[in-house]
Amino acid sequence: MNPIGSNPDYAVQIQQAKAAGLLPKGMPVNRKAWETAQGLEANFFQTMLGSMFEGVDGEGPMGAGPGQDAWRGMLIEKYGQNIAAKGGVGLAPQIYREMLRHQELSAHASQSSGL
């Protein structure tokens, strides 16, 4: 399972983001939205790190072989998850804020239309 998706400290991280001014003080705590936002930030880092490793061949007895690409992909995935879990570059709070804003607008639109 994704360590970000099973993060038991999500509420603490949201409160820290609020304290740092990355989220409005009254923003609700939504576990699924936060985990999704962190997953998207991790995916961003995986893409960036993956492009950095393109064309880099392994060296030495531990760096080259038939499984090198598979292991490198897993390593890059873990790097991305760890960077996002440690706060990343602040994409997760922005994504989280926009997800909740969109959800609120969607709920308001459905109430206005009588659905």
Backbone as CSV, one residue per row, in Angstrom:
resi,resn,N_x,N_y,N_z,CA_x,CA_y,CA_z,C_x,C_y,C_z
1,MET,0.845,-1.189,0.000,0.000,0.000,0.000,0.883,1.242,0.000
2,ASN,0.414,2.278,-0.601,1.122,3.540,-0.685,1.276,4.142,0.715
3,PRO,2.504,4.469,1.147,2.671,5.025,2.481,2.004,6.388,2.642
4,ILE,1.845,7.105,1.564,1.159,8.386,1.657,-0.324,8.157,1.889
5,GLY,-0.909,7.198,1.169,-2.324,6.911,1.293,-2.711,6.365,2.651
6,SER,-1.772,5.750,3.369,-2.074,5.185,4.674,-1.487,6.037,5.804
7,ASN,-1.232,7.290,5.533,-0.610,8.190,6.489,-1.561,8.506,7.645
8,PRO,-1.230,8.080,8.865,-2.112,8.357,9.997,-2.002,9.800,10.500
9,ASP,-1.004,10.551,10.028,-0.782,11.916,10.497,-1.358,12.972,9.559
10,TYR,-2.321,12.572,8.741,-2.846,13.516,7.751,-3.426,14.758,8.415
11,ALA,-4.146,14.602,9.514,-4.770,15.747,10.172,-3.709,16.692,10.727
12,VAL,-2.643,16.138,11.272,-1.532,16.953,11.786,-0.887,17.727,10.644
13,GLN,-0.689,17.055,9.510,-0.071,17.715,8.360,-0.956,18.843,7.834
14,ILE,-2.263,18.645,7.836,-3.173,19.697,7.394,-3.098,20.881,8.360
15,GLN,-3.060,20.602,9.660,-2.954,21.680,10.641,-1.626,22.425,10.503
16,GLN,-0.539,21.698,10.214,0.763,22.339,9.997,0.722,23.233,8.758
17,ALA,0.056,22.765,7.708,-0.076,23.575,6.499,-0.889,24.838,6.788
18,LYS,-1.911,24.721,7.631,-2.689,25.893,8.018,-1.826,26.867,8.817
19,ALA,-1.046,26.339,9.760,-0.178,27.179,10.590,0.883,27.886,9.751
20,ALA,1.335,27.239,8.683,2.351,27.836,7.807,1.747,28.817,6.814
21,GLY,0.419,28.956,6.820,-0.249,29.876,5.915,-0.481,29.311,4.522
22,LEU,-0.301,27.995,4.346,-0.508,27.372,3.050,-1.977,27.033,2.802
23,LEU,-2.752,26.978,3.869,-4.191,26.698,3.774,-4.941,27.696,4.639
24,PRO,-6.156,28.072,4.248,-6.955,28.954,5.099,-7.258,28.287,6.446
25,LYS,-7.357,29.068,7.487,-7.576,28.542,8.843,-8.857,27.730,8.955
26,GLY,-9.911,28.111,8.257,-11.188,27.425,8.378,-11.370,26.259,7.418
27,MET,-10.315,25.887,6.708,-10.424,24.804,5.717,-10.716,23.491,6.439
28,PRO,-11.711,22.737,5.957,-12.042,21.463,6.598,-10.944,20.413,6.410
29,VAL,-10.967,19.428,7.285,-10.018,18.315,7.213,-10.698,17.177,6.462
30,ASN,-10.156,16.848,5.303,-10.717,15.805,4.455,-9.603,14.826,4.103
31,ARG,-9.637,13.651,4.703,-8.553,12.680,4.554,-8.341,12.263,3.095
32,LYS,-9.415,11.917,2.402,-9.278,11.444,1.013,-8.677,12.522,0.121
33,ALA,-9.144,13.746,0.284,-8.625,14.844,-0.539,-7.148,15.079,-0.249
34,TRP,-6.765,15.025,1.025,-5.359,15.249,1.391,-4.473,14.143,0.824
35,GLU,-4.905,12.905,0.958,-4.116,11.789,0.443,-3.995,11.856,-1.080
36,THR,-5.067,12.269,-1.742,-5.022,12.413,-3.195,-4.072,13.535,-3.592
37,ALA,-4.125,14.645,-2.874,-3.229,15.772,-3.157,-1.767,15.364,-2.966
38,GLN,-1.485,14.633,-1.889,-0.114,14.177,-1.668,0.309,13.183,-2.745
39,GLY,-0.604,12.324,-3.163,-0.292,11.375,-4.227,0.028,12.073,-5.537
40,LEU,-0.699,13.154,-5.834,-0.423,13.913,-7.057,0.924,14.619,-6.973
41,GLU,1.264,15.140,-5.783,2.589,15.763,-5.631,3.684,14.712,-5.771
42,ALA,3.470,13.534,-5.206,4.457,12.451,-5.336,4.623,12.066,-6.807
43,ASN,3.513,12.007,-7.544,3.574,11.687,-8.963,4.362,12.751,-9.726
44,PHE,4.196,14.001,-9.361,4.959,15.094,-9.966,6.457,14.858,-9.771
45,PHE,6.850,14.524,-8.546,8.277,14.283,-8.281,8.782,13.041,-8.997
46,GLN,7.961,12.016,-9.088,8.362,10.806,-9.812,8.636,11.123,-11.273
47,THR,7.800,11.948,-11.856,7.998,12.336,-13.252,9.282,13.138,-13.410
48,MET,9.506,14.086,-12.504,10.726,14.896,-12.579,11.971,14.041,-12.392
49,LEU,11.959,13.194,-11.373,13.127,12.351,-11.108,13.345,11.342,-12.225
50,GLY,12.269,10.811,-12.784,12.389,9.860,-13.883,13.078,10.473,-15.080
51,SER,12.745,11.730,-15.385,13.394,12.383,-16.519,14.863,12.681,-16.220
52,MET,15.198,12.873,-14.961,16.609,13.097,-14.600,17.443,11.839,-14.817
53,PHE,16.848,10.678,-14.628,17.584,9.425,-14.739,17.585,8.851,-16.157
54,GLU,16.846,9.467,-17.086,16.822,8.961,-18.460,18.230,9.031,-19.047
55,GLY,18.639,7.940,-19.657,19.938,7.896,-20.310,21.109,7.655,-19.380
56,VAL,20.848,7.518,-18.091,21.917,7.253,-17.136,22.070,5.744,-17.013
57,ASP,23.228,5.249,-17.379,23.487,3.819,-17.267,24.190,3.536,-15.948
58,GLY,23.927,2.368,-15.409,24.569,1.966,-14.170,26.029,1.619,-14.389
59,GLU,26.767,1.696,-13.331,28.181,1.355,-13.377,28.494,0.365,-12.265
60,GLY,29.504,-0.393,-12.445,29.976,-1.287,-11.405,29.136,-2.525,-11.237
61,PRO,29.488,-3.354,-10.261,28.809,-4.635,-10.075,27.358,-4.501,-9.603
62,MET,26.980,-3.405,-8.962,25.616,-3.260,-8.464,24.762,-2.327,-9.320
63,GLY,25.351,-1.688,-10.316,24.622,-0.663,-11.036,24.102,-1.055,-12.392
64,ALA,24.471,-2.186,-12.915,24.025,-2.553,-14.257,23.486,-3.978,-14.239
65,GLY,22.605,-4.254,-15.151,22.057,-5.599,-15.238,20.692,-5.587,-15.872
66,PRO,20.125,-6.774,-16.076,18.832,-6.852,-16.764,17.678,-6.257,-15.966
67,GLY,17.745,-6.228,-14.653,16.653,-5.694,-13.845,16.844,-4.259,-13.430
68,GLN,17.871,-3.629,-13.948,18.205,-2.268,-13.534,17.039,-1.302,-13.721
69,ASP,16.382,-1.352,-14.852,15.293,-0.415,-15.120,14.111,-0.629,-14.181
70,ALA,13.813,-1.877,-13.875,12.703,-2.156,-12.964,13.013,-1.630,-11.568
71,TRP,14.208,-1.875,-11.082,14.584,-1.402,-9.753,14.670,0.112,-9.711
72,ARG,15.184,0.706,-10.769,15.287,2.166,-10.820,13.888,2.788,-10.764
73,GLY,12.926,2.192,-11.456,11.558,2.705,-11.419,10.972,2.675,-10.016
74,MET,11.223,1.591,-9.295,10.728,1.493,-7.916,11.430,2.495,-7.014
75,LEU,12.729,2.683,-7.225,13.490,3.642,-6.433,12.966,5.056,-6.657
76,ILE,12.733,5.401,-7.915,12.217,6.730,-8.240,10.830,6.924,-7.631
77,GLU,10.001,5.891,-7.659,8.674,5.973,-7.047,8.776,6.267,-5.554
78,LYS,9.663,5.566,-4.864,9.847,5.783,-3.421,10.428,7.163,-3.137
79,TYR,11.368,7.607,-3.973,11.907,8.960,-3.811,10.778,9.989,-3.889
80,GLY,9.927,9.870,-4.896,8.822,10.800,-5.066,7.869,10.793,-3.882
81,GLN,7.541,9.610,-3.382,6.648,9.498,-2.228,7.277,10.122,-0.989
82,ASN,8.559,9.867,-0.781,9.232,10.414,0.399,9.340,11.926,0.347
83,ILE,9.648,12.469,-0.818,9.746,13.921,-0.945,8.394,14.563,-0.663
84,ALA,7.330,14.017,-1.223,5.987,14.563,-0.998,5.581,14.421,0.467
85,ALA,5.895,13.290,1.086,5.523,13.062,2.489,6.245,14.021,3.427
86,LYS,7.424,14.488,3.031,8.194,15.420,3.863,7.844,16.876,3.599
87,GLY,6.834,17.117,2.778,6.404,18.486,2.526,6.612,18.940,1.102
88,GLY,7.475,18.269,0.368,7.683,18.585,-1.043,7.978,20.051,-1.282
89,VAL,7.334,20.586,-2.298,7.494,21.996,-2.628,6.200,22.773,-2.417
90,GLY,5.259,22.170,-1.736,4.011,22.850,-1.419,2.902,22.664,-2.431
91,LEU,3.027,21.684,-3.299,1.952,21.426,-4.256,0.728,20.812,-3.584
92,ALA,0.943,19.911,-2.628,-0.178,19.210,-1.991,-1.180,20.174,-1.349
93,PRO,-0.741,21.186,-0.578,-1.731,22.111,-0.012,-2.515,22.870,-1.077
94,GLN,-1.848,23.244,-2.170,-2.557,23.958,-3.241,-3.578,23.055,-3.926
95,ILE,-3.161,21.829,-4.195,-4.074,20.868,-4.829,-5.252,20.583,-3.900
96,TYR,-4.962,20.384,-2.620,-5.994,20.118,-1.613,-7.005,21.257,-1.563
97,ARG,-6.499,22.475,-1.520,-7.373,23.651,-1.463,-8.282,23.717,-2.695
98,GLU,-7.706,23.475,-3.862,-8.501,23.531,-5.091,-9.524,22.391,-5.163
99,MET,-9.140,21.212,-4.676,-10.083,20.087,-4.672,-11.287,20.406,-3.796
100,LEU,-11.046,20.945,-2.609,-12.157,21.263,-1.707,-12.987,22.419,-2.253
101,ARG,-12.335,23.394,-2.890,-13.067,24.509,-3.485,-13.980,24.006,-4.606
102,HIS,-13.447,23.130,-5.436,-14.245,22.563,-6.531,-15.404,21.725,-5.975
103,GLN,-15.133,20.964,-4.931,-16.178,20.147,-4.319,-17.286,21.046,-3.755
104,GLU,-16.887,22.140,-3.127,-17.870,23.065,-2.567,-18.695,23.722,-3.673
105,LEU,-18.035,24.125,-4.760,-18.753,24.725,-5.879,-19.720,23.729,-6.506
106,SER,-19.281,22.480,-6.618,-20.121,21.436,-7.192,-21.343,21.179,-6.305
107,ALA,-21.143,21.138,-4.999,-22.254,20.922,-4.066,-23.231,22.095,-4.111
108,HIS,-22.663,23.305,-4.191,-23.509,24.501,-4.251,-24.320,24.521,-5.542
109,ALA,-23.703,24.125,-6.658,-24.400,24.105,-7.950,-25.527,23.070,-7.939
110,SER,-25.285,21.917,-7.332,-26.338,20.894,-7.305,-27.479,21.307,-6.388
111,GLN,-27.197,22.053,-5.309,-28.256,22.548,-4.428,-29.078,23.628,-5.124
112,SER,-28.389,24.452,-5.899,-29.071,25.535,-6.616,-29.991,24.991,-7.709
113,SER,-29.574,23.876,-8.312,-30.390,23.304,-9.398,-31.480,22.386,-8.866
114,GLY,-31.490,22.159,-7.560,-32.531,21.337,-6.963,-32.251,19.836,-7.027
115,LEU,-31.012,19.445,-7.269,-30.681,18.005,-7.340,-30.461,17.446,-5.968
